[in-house]
Protein backbone atom coordinates (compact mmCIF):
# COMPACT_ATOMS: atom_id res chain seq x y z
CA UNK A 1 0.00 0.00 0.00
CA UNK A 2 1.34 3.41 -1.02
CA UNK A 3 0.46 6.88 0.23
CA UNK A 4 0.27 9.82 -2.19
CA UNK A 5 -0.12 13.50 -1.30
CA UNK A 6 0.71 17.00 -2.58
CA UNK A 7 2.95 19.83 -1.42
CA UNK A 8 -0.14 21.64 -0.15
CA UNK A 9 0.57 19.57 2.97
CA UNK A 10 3.89 21.43 3.48
CA UNK A 11 5.54 18.01 3.34
CA UNK A 12 9.12 18.37 2.13
CA UNK A 13 10.76 15.98 -0.31
CA UNK A 14 12.96 14.59 2.46
CA UNK A 15 10.04 14.06 4.82
CA UNK A 16 8.05 12.33 2.10
CA UNK A 17 10.99 10.09 1.29
CA UNK A 18 11.47 9.19 4.96
CA UNK A 19 7.79 8.22 5.26
CA UNK A 20 7.71 6.40 1.90
CA UNK A 21 5.19 8.87 0.48
CA UNK A 22 4.83 9.83 -3.17
CA UNK A 23 4.84 13.63 -3.14
CA UNK A 24 3.16 15.49 -6.01
CA UNK A 25 4.30 19.11 -6.37
CA UNK A 26 1.73 21.83 -6.88
CA UNK A 27 2.80 24.41 -9.46
CA UNK A 28 3.57 28.09 -9.18
CA UNK A 29 4.11 30.51 -12.06
CA UNK A 30 6.30 33.62 -11.82
CA UNK A 31 7.24 35.84 -14.74
CA UNK A 32 5.69 33.49 -17.27
CA UNK A 33 7.63 30.44 -16.07
CA UNK A 34 6.21 27.44 -14.20
CA UNK A 35 7.97 25.89 -11.23
CA UNK A 36 7.25 22.73 -9.28
CA UNK A 37 6.51 23.67 -5.68
CA UNK A 38 9.48 22.78 -3.42
CA UNK A 39 11.04 20.60 -6.14
CA UNK A 40 12.27 23.47 -8.32
CA UNK A 41 11.68 26.49 -6.13
CA UNK A 42 12.41 27.05 -2.43
CA UNK A 43 10.33 29.47 -0.39
CA UNK A 44 13.15 31.96 0.25
CA UNK A 45 14.02 32.24 -3.44
CA UNK A 46 10.32 32.54 -4.30
CA UNK A 47 9.85 35.51 -1.98
CA UNK A 48 12.71 37.32 -3.71
CA UNK A 49 11.28 36.55 -7.15
CA UNK A 50 7.81 37.95 -6.45
CA UNK A 51 8.90 41.36 -5.23
CA UNK A 52 8.31 42.64 -8.76
CA UNK A 53 6.11 39.90 -10.21
CA UNK A 54 2.60 38.50 -9.83
CA UNK A 55 2.65 34.78 -8.95
CA UNK A 56 -0.13 32.30 -9.62
CA UNK A 57 -0.56 28.72 -8.47
CA UNK A 58 -2.11 25.57 -9.87
CA UNK A 59 -2.61 21.86 -9.24
CA UNK A 60 0.01 19.15 -9.78
CA UNK A 61 0.71 18.32 -13.43
CA UNK A 62 -1.77 15.72 -14.69
CA UNK A 63 1.05 13.66 -16.16
CA UNK A 64 2.74 13.39 -12.77
CA UNK A 65 -0.50 12.26 -11.13
CA UNK A 66 -1.09 9.59 -13.78
CA UNK A 67 2.50 8.39 -13.45
CA UNK A 68 2.10 8.10 -9.68
CA UNK A 69 -1.09 6.06 -10.13
CA UNK A 70 0.50 3.77 -12.70
CA UNK A 71 3.51 3.02 -10.50
CA UNK A 72 1.58 1.55 -7.55
CA UNK A 73 -0.50 -1.57 -6.98
CA UNK A 74 -2.71 0.11 -4.40
CA UNK A 75 -2.66 3.61 -2.94
CA UNK A 76 -4.43 6.19 -0.80
CA UNK A 77 -4.22 9.68 -2.32
CA UNK A 78 -4.80 12.52 0.16
CA UNK A 79 -5.30 15.91 -1.53
CA UNK A 80 -5.55 19.45 -0.22
CA UNK A 81 -9.08 20.73 0.17
CA UNK A 82 -11.47 20.72 -2.75
CA UNK A 83 -12.47 24.25 -3.73
CA UNK A 84 -9.31 26.07 -2.69
CA UNK A 85 -7.45 23.93 -5.21
CA UNK A 86 -8.40 21.95 -8.31
CA UNK A 87 -6.14 19.11 -7.12
CA UNK A 88 -8.97 16.88 -5.88
CA UNK A 89 -11.26 17.42 -8.88
CA UNK A 90 -8.38 16.84 -11.29
CA UNK A 91 -7.44 13.58 -9.57
CA UNK A 92 -11.09 12.50 -9.57
CA UNK A 93 -11.28 13.17 -13.31
CA UNK A 94 -8.22 10.99 -13.87
CA UNK A 95 -9.74 8.16 -11.83
CA UNK A 96 -13.01 8.34 -13.73
CA UNK A 97 -11.34 8.38 -17.15
CA UNK A 98 -8.88 5.54 -16.62
CA UNK A 99 -8.42 2.12 -15.09
CA UNK A 100 -7.39 3.24 -11.62
CA UNK A 101 -9.65 1.25 -9.31
CA UNK A 102 -6.63 0.57 -7.12
CA UNK A 103 -6.54 4.23 -6.05
CA UNK A 104 -8.59 5.55 -3.12
CA UNK A 105 -8.99 9.34 -3.26
CA UNK A 106 -9.51 11.38 -0.08
CA UNK A 107 -10.35 15.10 0.08
CA UNK A 108 -8.56 16.33 3.21
CA UNK A 109 -10.92 19.33 3.47
CA UNK A 110 -7.92 21.28 4.71
CA UNK A 111 -4.40 22.32 3.72
CA UNK A 112 -0.94 23.20 5.04
CA UNK A 113 -0.23 22.06 8.60
CA UNK A 114 -3.50 20.27 9.27
CA UNK A 115 -3.29 18.42 5.95
CA UNK A 116 0.24 17.44 7.00
CA UNK A 117 -1.17 16.02 10.23
CA UNK A 118 -3.59 13.79 8.31
CA UNK A 119 -0.86 12.62 5.94
CA UNK A 120 1.45 11.75 8.82
CA UNK A 121 -1.38 9.90 10.56
CA UNK A 122 -2.12 7.91 7.40
CA UNK A 123 1.59 7.16 6.97
CA UNK A 124 1.71 5.73 10.49
CA UNK A 125 -1.30 3.49 9.82
CA UNK A 126 -0.90 2.57 6.15
CA UNK A 127 0.90 -0.76 6.64
CA UNK A 128 -1.28 -2.08 9.45
CA UNK A 129 -4.76 -0.60 9.06
CA UNK A 130 -7.43 -1.04 6.35
CA UNK A 131 -7.97 2.08 4.23
CA UNK A 132 -11.57 2.35 5.40
CA UNK A 133 -10.44 2.65 9.02
CA UNK A 134 -7.72 5.16 8.12
CA UNK A 135 -10.34 7.32 6.43
CA UNK A 136 -12.67 7.02 9.44
CA UNK A 137 -9.91 8.19 11.77
CA UNK A 138 -9.00 11.11 9.51
CA UNK A 139 -12.67 12.10 9.30
CA UNK A 140 -12.88 12.03 13.09
CA UNK A 141 -9.92 14.42 13.30
CA UNK A 142 -11.68 16.73 10.86
CA UNK A 143 -14.73 17.06 13.13
CA UNK A 144 -12.78 19.79 14.93
CA UNK A 145 -10.47 21.46 12.44
CA UNK A 146 -10.14 25.06 11.24
CA UNK A 147 -7.70 27.38 9.51
CA UNK A 148 -7.15 31.13 9.86
CA UNK A 149 -4.98 33.30 7.62
CA UNK A 150 -3.62 36.76 8.36
CA UNK A 151 -2.26 38.11 5.06
CA UNK A 152 0.26 40.91 5.16
CA UNK A 153 -0.18 41.84 1.52
CA UNK A 154 -3.74 42.81 0.60
CA UNK A 155 -2.88 42.77 -3.08
CA UNK A 156 -2.37 39.01 -2.97
CA UNK A 157 -5.91 38.49 -1.66
CA UNK A 158 -7.29 40.90 -4.26
CA UNK A 159 -5.51 39.17 -7.14
CA UNK A 160 -6.77 35.82 -5.93
CA UNK A 161 -10.35 37.11 -5.90
CA UNK A 162 -10.55 36.74 -2.12
CA UNK A 163 -10.83 40.48 -1.41
CA UNK A 164 -12.44 43.13 -3.60
CA UNK A 165 -10.20 45.86 -5.10
CA UNK A 166 -11.99 48.55 -3.08
CA UNK A 167 -11.73 46.57 0.16
CA UNK A 168 -8.06 45.87 -0.51
CA UNK A 169 -7.32 49.54 -1.16
CA UNK A 170 -9.23 50.75 1.91
CA UNK A 171 -7.66 48.09 4.12
CA UNK A 172 -4.21 49.10 2.95
CA UNK A 173 -4.83 52.81 3.49
CA UNK A 174 -6.36 52.26 6.93
CA UNK A 175 -3.66 49.75 7.87
CA UNK A 176 -6.28 47.16 8.79
CA UNK A 177 -5.34 43.52 8.81
CA UNK A 178 -8.06 41.22 7.45
CA UNK A 179 -8.42 37.76 8.94
CA UNK A 180 -9.85 35.06 6.70
CA UNK A 181 -10.97 31.54 7.50
CA UNK A 182 -12.31 28.48 5.71
CA UNK A 183 -16.05 28.32 5.15
CA UNK A 184 -18.07 25.58 6.83
CA UNK A 185 -17.83 23.49 3.67
CA UNK A 186 -14.05 24.08 3.62
CA UNK A 187 -14.13 25.03 -0.07
CA UNK A 188 -13.65 28.80 0.17
CA UNK A 189 -12.05 31.49 2.27
CA UNK A 190 -14.30 34.05 3.93
CA UNK A 191 -13.77 37.11 6.09
CA UNK A 192 -13.46 36.28 9.79
CA UNK A 193 -12.60 39.71 11.11
CA UNK A 194 -10.32 42.73 10.91
CA UNK A 195 -7.67 44.02 13.27
CA UNK A 196 -5.36 46.99 13.65
CA UNK A 197 -2.39 44.93 14.76
CA UNK A 198 -1.05 41.40 14.49
CA UNK A 199 -1.47 41.03 18.24
CA UNK A 200 -5.15 41.92 18.07
CA UNK A 201 -5.69 39.62 15.09
CA UNK A 202 -4.17 36.73 17.02
CA UNK A 203 -6.28 37.51 20.08
CA UNK A 204 -9.44 37.29 17.96
CA UNK A 205 -8.36 33.95 16.51
CA UNK A 206 -7.39 32.46 19.88
CA UNK A 207 -10.62 33.62 21.52
CA UNK A 208 -12.55 31.85 18.75
CA UNK A 209 -10.42 28.72 19.17
CA UNK A 210 -11.22 28.63 22.89
CA UNK A 211 -14.90 29.24 22.11
CA UNK A 212 -14.74 26.25 19.74
CA UNK A 213 -13.39 24.02 22.50
CA UNK A 214 -9.77 23.80 21.37
CA UNK A 215 -7.70 22.22 24.15
CA UNK A 216 -4.94 19.65 24.78
CA UNK A 217 -6.82 17.14 22.60
CA UNK A 218 -5.95 19.25 19.57
CA UNK A 219 -2.77 20.03 17.71
CA UNK A 220 -2.06 23.57 16.52
CA UNK A 221 0.00 24.56 13.49
CA UNK A 222 1.49 28.02 13.04
CA UNK A 223 2.77 28.48 9.49
CA UNK A 224 4.48 31.62 8.27
CA UNK A 225 6.03 33.22 5.19
CA UNK A 226 9.31 34.43 6.67
CA UNK A 227 7.63 36.18 9.59
CA UNK A 228 9.14 34.42 12.58
CA UNK A 229 8.34 37.38 14.83
CA UNK A 230 4.60 36.93 14.24
CA UNK A 231 4.91 33.15 14.49
CA UNK A 232 6.64 33.46 17.87
CA UNK A 233 3.97 35.89 19.05
CA UNK A 234 1.26 33.41 18.04
CA UNK A 235 3.11 30.56 19.75
CA UNK A 236 3.47 32.48 23.02
CA UNK A 237 -0.14 33.71 23.06
CA UNK A 238 -1.59 30.26 22.38
CA UNK A 239 0.63 28.61 24.99
CA UNK A 240 -0.46 31.22 27.53
CA UNK A 241 -4.19 30.83 26.90
CA UNK A 242 -4.54 27.09 26.13
CA UNK A 243 -2.88 24.77 28.61
CA UNK A 244 -0.81 21.78 27.45
CA UNK A 245 -1.47 22.44 23.76
CA UNK A 246 0.87 20.88 21.20
CA UNK A 247 2.14 23.36 18.59
CA UNK A 248 4.26 22.94 15.47
CA UNK A 249 5.75 25.94 13.67
CA UNK A 250 6.19 25.52 9.91
CA UNK A 251 7.40 27.56 6.96
CA UNK A 252 4.89 28.01 4.14
CA UNK A 253 5.63 26.69 0.66
CA UNK A 254 5.75 28.94 -2.44
CA UNK A 255 2.22 27.94 -3.45
CA UNK A 256 0.86 28.77 0.00
CA UNK A 257 2.70 32.11 0.04
CA UNK A 258 0.95 32.91 -3.25
CA UNK A 259 -2.33 32.99 -1.32
CA UNK A 260 -1.36 35.38 1.48
CA UNK A 261 1.84 37.08 0.39
CA UNK A 262 5.26 37.38 2.03
CA UNK A 263 4.91 37.80 5.77
CA UNK A 264 1.50 36.15 6.02
CA UNK A 265 0.66 33.93 8.97
CA UNK A 266 -1.64 30.91 9.23
CA UNK A 267 -2.99 29.47 12.48
CA UNK A 268 -4.71 26.08 12.30
CA UNK A 269 -5.97 23.43 14.67
CA UNK A 270 -7.07 19.83 14.33
CA UNK A 271 -8.40 17.19 16.72
CA UNK A 272 -5.68 14.64 17.41
CA UNK A 273 -6.24 10.98 16.61
CA UNK A 274 -7.08 8.96 19.71
CA UNK A 275 -7.19 5.55 18.04
NORLIN-V448423 format. One record per backbone hydrogen bond with DSSP energy under -0.5 kcal/mol. NH is the residue of the N-H (numbers start at 1). CO is the residue of the C=O. E is the energy in kcal/mol with one decimal. If there is no record, write none. Layout:
NH,CO,E
NH,CO,E
This chain:
2,74,-2.3
3,20,-0.7
4,76,-2.7
5,22,-2.4
6,78,-0.5
7,24,-1.6
9,6,-1.7
10,7,-1.9
12,10,-0.5
16,12,-2.5
17,13,-2.3
18,14,-2.5
19,15,-1.7
20,17,-1.2
21,16,-3.2
22,3,-2.8
23,21,-0.7
24,5,-3.0
24,22,-0.6
25,23,-0.6
27,58,-2.7
28,35,-2.4
29,56,-3.1
30,33,-2.4
33,30,-1.5
35,28,-2.6
37,26,-3.1
37,35,-0.6
38,41,-1.3
39,37,-2.3
40,36,-3.0
41,36,-0.8
46,42,-2.3
47,43,-2.2
48,44,-1.3
49,45,-2.0
50,46,-1.8
51,48,-1.0
52,49,-0.7
53,50,-0.6
55,53,-0.7
56,29,-1.8
58,27,-2.8
64,61,-0.6
65,61,-1.7
66,62,-2.6
67,63,-2.2
68,64,-2.0
69,65,-2.2
70,66,-2.4
71,67,-1.2
72,69,-1.1
75,102,-2.2
76,2,-2.4
77,75,-0.5
77,104,-3.2
78,4,-2.9
78,76,-0.6
79,77,-0.6
79,106,-2.4
81,110,-2.7
83,85,-1.2
85,81,-0.8
90,86,-2.7
91,87,-2.1
92,88,-2.6
93,89,-2.2
94,90,-1.9
95,91,-2.3
96,92,-2.2
97,93,-1.2
98,94,-0.9
100,95,-0.6
100,98,-1.4
103,100,-1.8
104,75,-2.7
105,103,-0.5
106,77,-3.1
108,79,-2.0
108,106,-0.7
112,8,-2.7
114,111,-1.0
115,111,-0.8
116,112,-2.3
117,113,-1.9
118,114,-1.6
119,115,-2.4
120,116,-2.7
121,117,-2.3
122,118,-2.7
123,119,-2.4
124,120,-1.7
125,121,-1.4
126,122,-2.1
128,125,-1.9
129,125,-2.0
133,130,-0.7
134,130,-2.0
135,131,-2.7
136,132,-2.0
137,133,-2.2
138,134,-2.3
139,135,-2.8
140,136,-1.9
141,137,-1.7
142,138,-1.7
143,140,-1.2
144,141,-1.3
145,142,-0.6
146,269,-1.9
148,267,-2.3
149,180,-2.9
150,265,-3.3
151,149,-0.6
151,178,-0.5
152,260,-1.0
153,260,-1.2
154,152,-0.6
156,153,-1.0
157,153,-0.9
158,154,-2.2
159,155,-2.8
160,156,-1.6
161,158,-1.7
162,157,-2.7
163,157,-1.0
168,164,-2.8
169,165,-2.3
170,166,-2.8
171,167,-2.6
172,168,-2.1
173,169,-2.5
174,170,-2.6
175,171,-0.6
175,172,-0.6
176,171,-2.5
177,195,-3.9
178,176,-0.6
179,193,-3.0
180,149,-2.5
181,190,-2.7
182,147,-1.2
183,188,-2.3
186,183,-1.9
190,181,-3.1
192,179,-3.7
193,179,-1.7
195,177,-2.0
201,197,-2.1
202,198,-2.5
203,199,-2.1
204,200,-2.1
205,201,-2.0
206,202,-2.9
207,203,-2.5
208,204,-1.8
209,205,-2.3
210,206,-2.5
211,207,-2.2
212,208,-1.9
213,210,-1.6
214,209,-2.5
218,215,-2.4
219,270,-2.7
220,246,-3.0
221,268,-2.5
222,248,-2.7
223,221,-0.6
223,266,-2.5
224,250,-2.0
225,264,-2.0
226,224,-0.7
231,227,-2.1
232,228,-2.7
233,229,-1.9
234,230,-2.6
235,231,-2.5
236,232,-2.6
237,233,-2.5
238,234,-2.5
239,235,-2.4
240,236,-1.9
241,237,-1.8
242,238,-2.7
243,241,-0.5
245,242,-1.0
246,218,-0.9
248,220,-2.4
250,222,-2.7
250,248,-0.5
252,224,-2.9
257,253,-2.4
258,254,-1.7
259,255,-0.6
259,256,-1.0
260,256,-1.0
261,257,-3.2
263,225,-2.2
264,261,-1.9
265,150,-1.9
266,223,-3.2
267,148,-2.4
268,221,-2.6
269,146,-2.2
270,219,-1.8
271,141,-1.4
271,144,-1.1
272,217,-2.7
